[in-house]
Amino acid sequence: MGLSFEVQRRAAGQIILLLRGELDQETAGTFHQALATALAAFPSDLLLDLSMVTAMGAGGLGVLLAVRRAADQLRCRLALQAASPAVRDELRARGLADDLRPMRPSGGAANGAA
């Protein structure tokens, strides 16, 4: 199926990265490109919308963790705006559900776990 992305700019320096498709070893390069594009804008917040990600494997997870480190270096907050069941299951299985909790676009933490 592949992976496609869209970068949306919001007020107050927020960037939303919307991903569609499979996030795995084969599409990790596309994911890395999408994240680099979003971080190049030096946002205060980078919100990931993974609600349309149908599958997530180790390759996608590895890029996600690498970009979290890059965001930290840029003092950019990285958080989930939304996550599909496949993404939530993978994050829980790897013990990362608490690291990237969903948040509302306004910047407040959402109720419930990732």
Jmol script that loads the backbone (N, CA, C; Angstrom):
load data "model"
ATOM      1  N   MET A   1       0.815  -1.193   0.000  1.00  0.00           N
ATOM      2  CA  MET A   1       0.000   0.000   0.000  1.00  0.00           C
ATOM      3  C   MET A   1       0.857   1.254   0.000  1.00  0.00           C
ATOM      4  N   GLY A   2       1.997   1.248   0.670  1.00  0.00           N
ATOM      5  CA  GLY A   2       2.854   2.419   0.715  1.00  0.00           C
ATOM      6  C   GLY A   2       2.451   3.393   1.799  1.00  0.00           C
ATOM      7  N   LEU A   3       3.041   4.570   1.735  1.00  0.00           N
ATOM      8  CA  LEU A   3       2.815   5.597   2.746  1.00  0.00           C
ATOM      9  C   LEU A   3       2.796   6.954   2.064  1.00  0.00           C
ATOM     10  N   SER A   4       1.832   7.778   2.432  1.00  0.00           N
ATOM     11  CA  SER A   4       1.800   9.155   1.951  1.00  0.00           C
ATOM     12  C   SER A   4       1.679  10.070   3.158  1.00  0.00           C
ATOM     13  N   PHE A   5       2.025  11.339   2.954  1.00  0.00           N
ATOM     14  CA  PHE A   5       1.962  12.269   4.076  1.00  0.00           C
ATOM     15  C   PHE A   5       1.537  13.650   3.626  1.00  0.00           C
ATOM     16  N   GLU A   6       1.043  14.414   4.583  1.00  0.00           N
ATOM     17  CA  GLU A   6       0.657  15.805   4.375  1.00  0.00           C
ATOM     18  C   GLU A   6       1.124  16.594   5.590  1.00  0.00           C
ATOM     19  N   VAL A   7       1.733  17.743   5.354  1.00  0.00           N
ATOM     20  CA  VAL A   7       2.181  18.619   6.435  1.00  0.00           C
ATOM     21  C   VAL A   7       1.229  19.803   6.494  1.00  0.00           C
ATOM     22  N   GLN A   8       0.634  20.018   7.660  1.00  0.00           N
ATOM     23  CA  GLN A   8      -0.301  21.127   7.866  1.00  0.00           C
ATOM     24  C   GLN A   8       0.279  22.071   8.904  1.00  0.00           C
ATOM     25  N   ARG A   9       0.241  23.359   8.605  1.00  0.00           N
ATOM     26  CA  ARG A   9       0.719  24.374   9.553  1.00  0.00           C
ATOM     27  C   ARG A   9      -0.465  24.937  10.323  1.00  0.00           C
ATOM     28  N   ARG A  10      -0.254  25.163  11.607  1.00  0.00           N
ATOM     29  CA  ARG A  10      -1.261  25.782  12.462  1.00  0.00           C
ATOM     30  C   ARG A  10      -0.654  27.012  13.110  1.00  0.00           C
ATOM     31  N   ALA A  11      -1.506  27.780  13.737  1.00  0.00           N
ATOM     32  CA  ALA A  11      -1.045  28.966  14.464  1.00  0.00           C
ATOM     33  C   ALA A  11      -0.127  28.548  15.605  1.00  0.00           C
ATOM     34  N   ALA A  12       0.596  29.493  16.128  1.00  0.00           N
ATOM     35  CA  ALA A  12       1.458  29.291  17.299  1.00  0.00           C
ATOM     36  C   ALA A  12       2.581  28.288  17.054  1.00  0.00           C
ATOM     37  N   GLY A  13       3.037  28.153  15.813  1.00  0.00           N
ATOM     38  CA  GLY A  13       4.185  27.308  15.539  1.00  0.00           C
ATOM     39  C   GLY A  13       3.926  25.821  15.541  1.00  0.00           C
ATOM     40  N   GLN A  14       2.667  25.411  15.496  1.00  0.00           N
ATOM     41  CA  GLN A  14       2.358  23.984  15.482  1.00  0.00           C
ATOM     42  C   GLN A  14       2.346  23.456  14.049  1.00  0.00           C
ATOM     43  N   ILE A  15       2.888  22.262  13.896  1.00  0.00           N
ATOM     44  CA  ILE A  15       2.856  21.547  12.626  1.00  0.00           C
ATOM     45  C   ILE A  15       2.177  20.208  12.887  1.00  0.00           C
ATOM     46  N   ILE A  16       1.254  19.846  12.003  1.00  0.00           N
ATOM     47  CA  ILE A  16       0.619  18.531  12.077  1.00  0.00           C
ATOM     48  C   ILE A  16       1.104  17.726  10.883  1.00  0.00           C
ATOM     49  N   LEU A  17       1.590  16.533  11.155  1.00  0.00           N
ATOM     50  CA  LEU A  17       2.025  15.615  10.109  1.00  0.00           C
ATOM     51  C   LEU A  17       1.000  14.491  10.039  1.00  0.00           C
ATOM     52  N   LEU A  18       0.265  14.434   8.946  1.00  0.00           N
ATOM     53  CA  LEU A  18      -0.768  13.424   8.732  1.00  0.00           C
ATOM     54  C   LEU A  18      -0.198  12.333   7.832  1.00  0.00           C
ATOM     55  N   LEU A  19      -0.191  11.107   8.325  1.00  0.00           N
ATOM     56  CA  LEU A  19       0.332   9.965   7.567  1.00  0.00           C
ATOM     57  C   LEU A  19      -0.804   9.027   7.198  1.00  0.00           C
ATOM     58  N   ARG A  20      -0.711   8.448   5.995  1.00  0.00           N
ATOM     59  CA  ARG A  20      -1.704   7.483   5.520  1.00  0.00           C
ATOM     60  C   ARG A  20      -0.974   6.264   4.966  1.00  0.00           C
ATOM     61  N   GLY A  21      -1.394   5.072   5.379  1.00  0.00           N
ATOM     62  CA  GLY A  21      -0.837   3.850   4.819  1.00  0.00           C
ATOM     63  C   GLY A  21      -0.086   3.023   5.838  1.00  0.00           C
ATOM     64  N   GLU A  22       0.881   2.265   5.349  1.00  0.00           N
ATOM     65  CA  GLU A  22       1.653   1.355   6.187  1.00  0.00           C
ATOM     66  C   GLU A  22       2.975   1.995   6.581  1.00  0.00           C
ATOM     67  N   LEU A  23       3.288   1.887   7.853  1.00  0.00           N
ATOM     68  CA  LEU A  23       4.513   2.464   8.401  1.00  0.00           C
ATOM     69  C   LEU A  23       5.405   1.306   8.834  1.00  0.00           C
ATOM     70  N   ASP A  24       6.313   0.904   7.929  1.00  0.00           N
ATOM     71  CA  ASP A  24       7.152  -0.262   8.187  1.00  0.00           C
ATOM     72  C   ASP A  24       8.540  -0.045   7.586  1.00  0.00           C
ATOM     73  N   GLN A  25       9.323  -1.106   7.499  1.00  0.00           N
ATOM     74  CA  GLN A  25      10.690  -1.007   6.984  1.00  0.00           C
ATOM     75  C   GLN A  25      10.723  -0.455   5.560  1.00  0.00           C
ATOM     76  N   GLU A  26       9.774  -0.874   4.734  1.00  0.00           N
ATOM     77  CA  GLU A  26       9.751  -0.439   3.336  1.00  0.00           C
ATOM     78  C   GLU A  26       9.401   1.037   3.182  1.00  0.00           C
ATOM     79  N   THR A  27       8.624   1.588   4.116  1.00  0.00           N
ATOM     80  CA  THR A  27       8.192   2.982   4.003  1.00  0.00           C
ATOM     81  C   THR A  27       8.907   3.901   4.992  1.00  0.00           C
ATOM     82  N   ALA A  28       9.879   3.383   5.708  1.00  0.00           N
ATOM     83  CA  ALA A  28      10.594   4.186   6.711  1.00  0.00           C
ATOM     84  C   ALA A  28      11.260   5.406   6.075  1.00  0.00           C
ATOM     85  N   GLY A  29      11.753   5.272   4.855  1.00  0.00           N
ATOM     86  CA  GLY A  29      12.380   6.407   4.174  1.00  0.00           C
ATOM     87  C   GLY A  29      11.392   7.533   3.905  1.00  0.00           C
ATOM     88  N   THR A  30      10.183   7.183   3.491  1.00  0.00           N
ATOM     89  CA  THR A  30       9.134   8.181   3.267  1.00  0.00           C
ATOM     90  C   THR A  30       8.765   8.852   4.578  1.00  0.00           C
ATOM     91  N   PHE A  31       8.669   8.064   5.650  1.00  0.00           N
ATOM     92  CA  PHE A  31       8.348   8.605   6.969  1.00  0.00           C
ATOM     93  C   PHE A  31       9.448   9.565   7.419  1.00  0.00           C
ATOM     94  N   HIS A  32      10.692   9.173   7.238  1.00  0.00           N
ATOM     95  CA  HIS A  32      11.817  10.033   7.616  1.00  0.00           C
ATOM     96  C   HIS A  32      11.772  11.338   6.824  1.00  0.00           C
ATOM     97  N   GLN A  33      11.474  11.269   5.532  1.00  0.00           N
ATOM     98  CA  GLN A  33      11.360  12.467   4.696  1.00  0.00           C
ATOM     99  C   GLN A  33      10.238  13.374   5.206  1.00  0.00           C
ATOM    100  N   ALA A  34       9.105  12.795   5.559  1.00  0.00           N
ATOM    101  CA  ALA A  34       7.975  13.577   6.066  1.00  0.00           C
ATOM    102  C   ALA A  34       8.341  14.288   7.361  1.00  0.00           C
ATOM    103  N   LEU A  35       9.000  13.582   8.250  1.00  0.00           N
ATOM    104  CA  LEU A  35       9.393  14.169   9.528  1.00  0.00           C
ATOM    105  C   LEU A  35      10.448  15.251   9.338  1.00  0.00           C
ATOM    106  N   ALA A  36      11.394  15.026   8.441  1.00  0.00           N
ATOM    107  CA  ALA A  36      12.419  16.039   8.176  1.00  0.00           C
ATOM    108  C   ALA A  36      11.790  17.301   7.590  1.00  0.00           C
ATOM    109  N   THR A  37      10.811  17.120   6.705  1.00  0.00           N
ATOM    110  CA  THR A  37      10.097  18.258   6.124  1.00  0.00           C
ATOM    111  C   THR A  37       9.391  19.056   7.211  1.00  0.00           C
ATOM    112  N   ALA A  38       8.724  18.353   8.114  1.00  0.00           N
ATOM    113  CA  ALA A  38       7.991  19.021   9.193  1.00  0.00           C
ATOM    114  C   ALA A  38       8.942  19.719  10.162  1.00  0.00           C
ATOM    115  N   LEU A  39      10.029  19.068  10.541  1.00  0.00           N
ATOM    116  CA  LEU A  39      10.969  19.659  11.500  1.00  0.00           C
ATOM    117  C   LEU A  39      11.756  20.820  10.896  1.00  0.00           C
ATOM    118  N   ALA A  40      11.886  20.859   9.574  1.00  0.00           N
ATOM    119  CA  ALA A  40      12.608  21.952   8.924  1.00  0.00           C
ATOM    120  C   ALA A  40      11.928  23.300   9.152  1.00  0.00           C
ATOM    121  N   ALA A  41      10.646  23.268   9.494  1.00  0.00           N
ATOM    122  CA  ALA A  41       9.897  24.501   9.775  1.00  0.00           C
ATOM    123  C   ALA A  41      10.135  24.989  11.202  1.00  0.00           C
ATOM    124  N   PHE A  42      10.929  24.255  11.992  1.00  0.00           N
ATOM    125  CA  PHE A  42      11.228  24.584  13.385  1.00  0.00           C
ATOM    126  C   PHE A  42       9.961  24.876  14.191  1.00  0.00           C
ATOM    127  N   PRO A  43       9.042  23.915  14.213  1.00  0.00           N
ATOM    128  CA  PRO A  43       7.802  24.140  14.957  1.00  0.00           C
ATOM    129  C   PRO A  43       8.032  24.091  16.463  1.00  0.00           C
ATOM    130  N   SER A  44       7.142  24.722  17.208  1.00  0.00           N
ATOM    131  CA  SER A  44       7.187  24.582  18.663  1.00  0.00           C
ATOM    132  C   SER A  44       6.587  23.240  19.058  1.00  0.00           C
ATOM    133  N   ASP A  45       5.598  22.793  18.301  1.00  0.00           N
ATOM    134  CA  ASP A  45       4.958  21.495  18.521  1.00  0.00           C
ATOM    135  C   ASP A  45       4.872  20.762  17.190  1.00  0.00           C
ATOM    136  N   LEU A  46       5.255  19.492  17.186  1.00  0.00           N
ATOM    137  CA  LEU A  46       5.049  18.630  16.031  1.00  0.00           C
ATOM    138  C   LEU A  46       4.049  17.574  16.458  1.00  0.00           C
ATOM    139  N   LEU A  47       2.862  17.651  15.891  1.00  0.00           N
ATOM    140  CA  LEU A  47       1.787  16.736  16.235  1.00  0.00           C
ATOM    141  C   LEU A  47       1.661  15.700  15.130  1.00  0.00           C
ATOM    142  N   LEU A  48       1.695  14.438  15.498  1.00  0.00           N
ATOM    143  CA  LEU A  48       1.580  13.355  14.532  1.00  0.00           C
ATOM    144  C   LEU A  48       0.151  12.849  14.512  1.00  0.00           C
ATOM    145  N   ASP A  49      -0.449  12.848  13.337  1.00  0.00           N
ATOM    146  CA  ASP A  49      -1.771  12.255  13.158  1.00  0.00           C
ATOM    147  C   ASP A  49      -1.552  10.930  12.445  1.00  0.00           C
ATOM    148  N   LEU A  50      -1.602   9.861  13.209  1.00  0.00           N
ATOM    149  CA  LEU A  50      -1.377   8.516  12.681  1.00  0.00           C
ATOM    150  C   LEU A  50      -2.684   7.731  12.637  1.00  0.00           C
ATOM    151  N   SER A  51      -3.815   8.437  12.590  1.00  0.00           N
ATOM    152  CA  SER A  51      -5.128   7.792  12.607  1.00  0.00           C
ATOM    153  C   SER A  51      -5.397   6.994  11.337  1.00  0.00           C
ATOM    154  N   MET A  52      -4.685   7.279  10.251  1.00  0.00           N
ATOM    155  CA  MET A  52      -4.887   6.571   8.989  1.00  0.00           C
ATOM    156  C   MET A  52      -3.745   5.609   8.678  1.00  0.00           C
ATOM    157  N   VAL A  53      -2.916   5.324   9.661  1.00  0.00           N
ATOM    158  CA  VAL A  53      -1.849   4.336   9.496  1.00  0.00           C
ATOM    159  C   VAL A  53      -2.455   2.962   9.742  1.00  0.00           C
ATOM    160  N   THR A  54      -2.371   2.096   8.737  1.00  0.00           N
ATOM    161  CA  THR A  54      -3.022   0.791   8.808  1.00  0.00           C
ATOM    162  C   THR A  54      -2.149  -0.282   9.445  1.00  0.00           C
ATOM    163  N   ALA A  55      -0.843  -0.093   9.444  1.00  0.00           N
ATOM    164  CA  ALA A  55       0.083  -1.049  10.054  1.00  0.00           C
ATOM    165  C   ALA A  55       1.354  -0.303  10.433  1.00  0.00           C
ATOM    166  N   MET A  56       1.975  -0.742  11.531  1.00  0.00           N
ATOM    167  CA  MET A  56       3.220  -0.112  11.964  1.00  0.00           C
ATOM    168  C   MET A  56       4.194  -1.201  12.384  1.00  0.00           C
ATOM    169  N   GLY A  57       5.368  -1.204  11.763  1.00  0.00           N
ATOM    170  CA  GLY A  57       6.384  -2.192  12.071  1.00  0.00           C
ATOM    171  C   GLY A  57       7.600  -1.567  12.725  1.00  0.00           C
ATOM    172  N   ALA A  58       8.622  -2.382  12.913  1.00  0.00           N
ATOM    173  CA  ALA A  58       9.838  -1.944  13.603  1.00  0.00           C
ATOM    174  C   ALA A  58      10.544  -0.806  12.870  1.00  0.00           C
ATOM    175  N   GLY A  59      10.533  -0.812  11.542  1.00  0.00           N
ATOM    176  CA  GLY A  59      11.190   0.252  10.785  1.00  0.00           C
ATOM    177  C   GLY A  59      10.563   1.608  11.043  1.00  0.00           C
ATOM    178  N   GLY A  60       9.252   1.667  11.025  1.00  0.00           N
ATOM    179  CA  GLY A  60       8.544   2.912  11.307  1.00  0.00           C
ATOM    180  C   GLY A  60       8.736   3.359  12.733  1.00  0.00           C
ATOM    181  N   LEU A  61       8.729   2.408  13.642  1.00  0.00           N
ATOM    182  CA  LEU A  61       8.936   2.720  15.050  1.00  0.00           C
ATOM    183  C   LEU A  61      10.339   3.279  15.274  1.00  0.00           C
ATOM    184  N   GLY A  62      11.328   2.716  14.588  1.00  0.00           N
ATOM    185  CA  GLY A  62      12.700   3.208  14.714  1.00  0.00           C
ATOM    186  C   GLY A  62      12.836   4.653  14.261  1.00  0.00           C
ATOM    187  N   VAL A  63      12.190   5.003  13.145  1.00  0.00           N
ATOM    188  CA  VAL A  63      12.238   6.386  12.672  1.00  0.00           C
ATOM    189  C   VAL A  63      11.509   7.298  13.651  1.00  0.00           C
ATOM    190  N   LEU A  64      10.393   6.840  14.181  1.00  0.00           N
ATOM    191  CA  LEU A  64       9.644   7.631  15.157  1.00  0.00           C
ATOM    192  C   LEU A  64      10.499   7.953  16.380  1.00  0.00           C
ATOM    193  N   LEU A  65      11.232   6.977  16.874  1.00  0.00           N
ATOM    194  CA  LEU A  65      12.096   7.202  18.035  1.00  0.00           C
ATOM    195  C   LEU A  65      13.262   8.129  17.686  1.00  0.00           C
ATOM    196  N   ALA A  66      13.813   7.988  16.479  1.00  0.00           N
ATOM    197  CA  ALA A  66      14.906   8.872  16.063  1.00  0.00           C
ATOM    198  C   ALA A  66      14.431  10.313  15.935  1.00  0.00           C
ATOM    199  N   VAL A  67      13.230  10.488  15.419  1.00  0.00           N
ATOM    200  CA  VAL A  67      12.730  11.850  15.261  1.00  0.00           C
ATOM    201  C   VAL A  67      12.348  12.449  16.609  1.00  0.00           C
ATOM    202  N   ARG A  68      11.975  11.615  17.554  1.00  0.00           N
ATOM    203  CA  ARG A  68      11.708  12.134  18.896  1.00  0.00           C
ATOM    204  C   ARG A  68      12.988  12.727  19.477  1.00  0.00           C
ATOM    205  N   ARG A  69      14.113  12.058  19.259  1.00  0.00           N
ATOM    206  CA  ARG A  69      15.396  12.592  19.734  1.00  0.00           C
ATOM    207  C   ARG A  69      15.749  13.896  19.011  1.00  0.00           C
ATOM    208  N   ALA A  70      15.518  13.930  17.695  1.00  0.00           N
ATOM    209  CA  ALA A  70      15.797  15.155  16.930  1.00  0.00           C
ATOM    210  C   ALA A  70      14.908  16.302  17.397  1.00  0.00           C
ATOM    211  N   ALA A  71      13.653  16.024  17.664  1.00  0.00           N
ATOM    212  CA  ALA A  71      12.733  17.056  18.155  1.00  0.00           C
ATOM    213  C   ALA A  71      13.197  17.578  19.509  1.00  0.00           C
ATOM    214  N   ASP A  72      13.657  16.682  20.364  1.00  0.00           N
ATOM    215  CA  ASP A  72      14.176  17.103  21.675  1.00  0.00           C
ATOM    216  C   ASP A  72      15.354  18.064  21.508  1.00  0.00           C
ATOM    217  N   GLN A  73      16.243  17.767  20.568  1.00  0.00           N
ATOM    218  CA  GLN A  73      17.402  18.631  20.335  1.00  0.00           C
ATOM    219  C   GLN A  73      16.983  20.010  19.835  1.00  0.00           C
ATOM    220  N   LEU A  74      15.880  20.066  19.091  1.00  0.00           N
ATOM    221  CA  LEU A  74      15.368  21.342  18.579  1.00  0.00           C
ATOM    222  C   LEU A  74      14.416  22.025  19.567  1.00  0.00           C
ATOM    223  N   ARG A  75      14.250  21.399  20.726  1.00  0.00           N
ATOM    224  CA  ARG A  75      13.301  21.895  21.737  1.00  0.00           C
ATOM    225  C   ARG A  75      11.890  22.001  21.177  1.00  0.00           C
ATOM    226  N   CYS A  76      11.545  21.013  20.399  1.00  0.00           N
ATOM    227  CA  CYS A  76      10.226  20.898  19.786  1.00  0.00           C
ATOM    228  C   CYS A  76       9.480  19.773  20.491  1.00  0.00           C
ATOM    229  N   ARG A  77       8.260  20.037  20.897  1.00  0.00           N
ATOM    230  CA  ARG A  77       7.462  18.997  21.553  1.00  0.00           C
ATOM    231  C   ARG A  77       6.858  18.098  20.482  1.00  0.00           C
ATOM    232  N   LEU A  78       7.073  16.799  20.605  1.00  0.00           N
ATOM    233  CA  LEU A  78       6.546  15.805  19.675  1.00  0.00           C
ATOM    234  C   LEU A  78       5.478  15.009  20.399  1.00  0.00           C
ATOM    235  N   ALA A  79       4.288  14.928  19.816  1.00  0.00           N
ATOM    236  CA  ALA A  79       3.199  14.188  20.453  1.00  0.00           C
ATOM    237  C   ALA A  79       2.237  13.675  19.398  1.00  0.00           C
ATOM    238  N   LEU A  80       1.477  12.676  19.776  1.00  0.00           N
ATOM    239  CA  LEU A  80       0.428  12.172  18.908  1.00  0.00           C
ATOM    240  C   LEU A  80      -0.793  13.063  19.018  1.00  0.00           C
ATOM    241  N   GLN A  81      -1.366  13.390  17.884  1.00  0.00           N
ATOM    242  CA  GLN A  81      -2.674  14.037  17.885  1.00  0.00           C
ATOM    243  C   GLN A  81      -3.738  12.952  17.810  1.00  0.00           C
ATOM    244  N   ALA A  82      -3.437  11.897  17.044  1.00  0.00           N
ATOM    245  CA  ALA A  82      -4.359  10.776  16.887  1.00  0.00           C
ATOM    246  C   ALA A  82      -3.555   9.554  16.466  1.00  0.00           C
ATOM    247  N   ALA A  83      -4.064   8.380  16.824  1.00  0.00           N
ATOM    248  CA  ALA A  83      -3.388   7.134  16.470  1.00  0.00           C
ATOM    249  C   ALA A  83      -4.423   6.065  16.143  1.00  0.00           C
ATOM    250  N   SER A  84      -4.137   5.283  15.122  1.00  0.00           N
ATOM    251  CA  SER A  84      -5.012   4.171  14.751  1.00  0.00           C
ATOM    252  C   SER A  84      -4.831   3.040  15.762  1.00  0.00           C
ATOM    253  N   PRO A  85      -5.765   2.089  15.785  1.00  0.00           N
ATOM    254  CA  PRO A  85      -5.590   0.930  16.669  1.00  0.00           C
ATOM    255  C   PRO A  85      -4.272   0.194  16.417  1.00  0.00           C
ATOM    256  N   ALA A  86      -3.842   0.094  15.160  1.00  0.00           N
ATOM    257  CA  ALA A  86      -2.580  -0.598  14.848  1.00  0.00           C
ATOM    258  C   ALA A  86      -1.398   0.112  15.491  1.00  0.00           C
ATOM    259  N   VAL A  87      -1.399   1.436  15.459  1.00  0.00           N
ATOM    260  CA  VAL A  87      -0.310   2.211  16.063  1.00  0.00           C
ATOM    261  C   VAL A  87      -0.358   2.096  17.581  1.00  0.00           C
ATOM    262  N   ARG A  88      -1.536   2.254  18.156  1.00  0.00           N
ATOM    263  CA  ARG A  88      -1.663   2.142  19.620  1.00  0.00           C
ATOM    264  C   ARG A  88      -1.203   0.775  20.103  1.00  0.00           C
ATOM    265  N   ASP A  89      -1.592  -0.280  19.380  1.00  0.00           N
ATOM    266  CA  ASP A  89      -1.187  -1.636  19.768  1.00  0.00           C
ATOM    267  C   ASP A  89       0.327  -1.799  19.718  1.00  0.00           C
ATOM    268  N   GLU A  90       0.966  -1.277  18.674  1.00  0.00           N
ATOM    269  CA  GLU A  90       2.424  -1.390  18.543  1.00  0.00           C
ATOM    270  C   GLU A  90       3.135  -0.603  19.641  1.00  0.00           C
ATOM    271  N   LEU A  91       2.665   0.601  19.928  1.00  0.00           N
ATOM    272  CA  LEU A  91       3.280   1.400  20.991  1.00  0.00           C
ATOM    273  C   LEU A  91       3.132   0.714  22.344  1.00  0.00           C
ATOM    274  N   ARG A  92       1.967   0.148  22.602  1.00  0.00           N
ATOM    275  CA  ARG A  92       1.766  -0.581  23.870  1.00  0.00           C
ATOM    276  C   ARG A  92       2.673  -1.802  23.945  1.00  0.00           C
ATOM    277  N   ALA A  93       2.758  -2.554  22.849  1.00  0.00           N
ATOM    278  CA  ALA A  93       3.574  -3.770  22.827  1.00  0.00           C
ATOM    279  C   ALA A  93       5.045  -3.465  23.086  1.00  0.00           C
ATOM    280  N   ARG A  94       5.499  -2.291  22.666  1.00  0.00           N
ATOM    281  CA  ARG A  94       6.903  -1.894  22.849  1.00  0.00           C
ATOM    282  C   ARG A  94       7.127  -1.079  24.115  1.00  0.00           C
ATOM    283  N   GLY A  95       6.054  -0.855  24.892  1.00  0.00           N
ATOM    284  CA  GLY A  95       6.179  -0.091  26.129  1.00  0.00           C
ATOM    285  C   GLY A  95       6.358   1.399  25.913  1.00  0.00           C
ATOM    286  N   LEU A  96       5.872   1.914  24.779  1.00  0.00           N
ATOM    287  CA  LEU A  96       6.064   3.324  24.446  1.00  0.00           C
ATOM    288  C   LEU A  96       4.771   4.136  24.476  1.00  0.00           C
ATOM    289  N   ALA A  97       3.691   3.536  24.910  1.00  0.00           N
ATOM    290  CA  ALA A  97       2.398   4.229  24.889  1.00  0.00           C
ATOM    291  C   ALA A  97       2.419   5.499  25.727  1.00  0.00           C
ATOM    292  N   ASP A  98       3.136   5.504  26.834  1.00  0.00           N
ATOM    293  CA  ASP A  98       3.176   6.690  27.692  1.00  0.00           C
ATOM    294  C   ASP A  98       4.123   7.765  27.169  1.00  0.00           C
ATOM    295  N   ASP A  99       5.059   7.391  26.297  1.00  0.00           N
ATOM    296  CA  ASP A  99       6.026   8.357  25.769  1.00  0.00           C
ATOM    297  C   ASP A  99       5.415   9.308  24.748  1.00  0.00           C
ATOM    298  N   LEU A 100       4.430   8.844  24.020  1.00  0.00           N
ATOM    299  CA  LEU A 100       3.801   9.654  22.974  1.00  0.00           C
ATOM    300  C   LEU A 100       2.290   9.633  23.155  1.00  0.00           C
ATOM    301  N   ARG A 101       1.846  10.255  24.217  1.00  0.00           N
ATOM    302  CA  ARG A 101       0.407  10.299  24.488  1.00  0.00           C
ATOM    303  C   ARG A 101      -0.297  11.206  23.487  1.00  0.00           C
ATOM    304  N   PRO A 102      -1.521  10.830  23.097  1.00  0.00           N
ATOM    305  CA  PRO A 102      -2.303  11.724  22.245  1.00  0.00           C
ATOM    306  C   PRO A 102      -2.564  13.047  22.946  1.00  0.00           C
ATOM    307  N   MET A 103      -2.651  14.098  22.167  1.00  0.00           N
ATOM    308  CA  MET A 103      -2.979  15.405  22.717  1.00  0.00           C
ATOM    309  C   MET A 103      -3.950  16.108  21.791  1.00  0.00           C
ATOM    310  N   ARG A 104      -4.703  17.027  22.344  1.00  0.00           N
ATOM    311  CA  ARG A 104      -5.621  17.830  21.536  1.00  0.00           C
ATOM    312  C   ARG A 104      -4.807  18.828  20.726  1.00  0.00           C
ATOM    313  N   PRO A 105      -5.331  19.256  19.546  1.00  0.00           N
ATOM    314  CA  PRO A 105      -4.606  20.239  18.747  1.00  0.00           C
ATOM    315  C   PRO A 105      -4.322  21.534  19.494  1.00  0.00           C
ATOM    316  N   SER A 106      -5.122  21.861  20.512  1.00  0.00           N
ATOM    317  CA  SER A 106      -4.898  23.089  21.274  1.00  0.00           C
ATOM    318  C   SER A 106      -3.664  23.001  22.148  1.00  0.00           C
ATOM    319  N   GLY A 107      -3.122  21.780  22.330  1.00  0.00           N
ATOM    320  CA  GLY A 107      -1.910  21.606  23.114  1.00  0.00           C
ATOM    321  C   GLY A 107      -2.138  20.933  24.438  1.00  0.00           C
ATOM    322  N   GLY A 108      -3.386  20.704  24.826  1.00  0.00           N
ATOM    323  CA  GLY A 108      -3.665  20.025  26.082  1.00  0.00           C
ATOM    324  C   GLY A 108      -3.637  18.531  25.896  1.00  0.00           C
ATOM    325  N   ALA A 109      -3.255  17.805  26.930  1.00  0.00           N
ATOM    326  CA  ALA A 109      -3.209  16.349  26.843  1.00  0.00           C
ATOM    327  C   ALA A 109      -4.616  15.797  26.747  1.00  0.00           C
ATOM    328  N   ALA A 110      -4.789  14.780  25.938  1.00  0.00           N
ATOM    329  CA  ALA A 110      -6.087  14.139  25.805  1.00  0.00           C
ATOM    330  C   ALA A 110      -6.316  13.203  26.968  1.00  0.00           C
ATOM    331  N   ASN A 111      -7.552  12.927  27.233  1.00  0.00           N
ATOM    332  CA  ASN A 111      -7.882  11.966  28.280  1.00  0.00           C
ATOM    333  C   ASN A 111      -7.681  10.570  27.738  1.00  0.00           C
ATOM    334  N   GLY A 112      -7.219   9.665  28.569  1.00  0.00           N
ATOM    335  CA  GLY A 112      -7.034   8.282  28.156  1.00  0.00           C
ATOM    336  C   GLY A 112      -5.625   8.014  27.685  1.00  0.00           C
ATOM    337  N   ALA A 113      -5.314   6.742  27.548  1.00  0.00           N
ATOM    338  CA  ALA A 113      -3.975   6.328  27.131  1.00  0.00           C
ATOM    339  C   ALA A 113      -3.855   6.356  25.629  1.00  0.00           C
ATOM    340  N   ALA A 114      -2.644   6.265  25.160  1.00  0.00           N
ATOM    341  CA  ALA A 114      -2.336   6.298  23.724  1.00  0.00           C
ATOM    342  C   ALA A 114      -2.922   5.143  22.994  1.00  0.00           C
TER     343      ALA A 114
END
end "model"
wireframe off; spacefill off
backbone 0.3
color backbone group
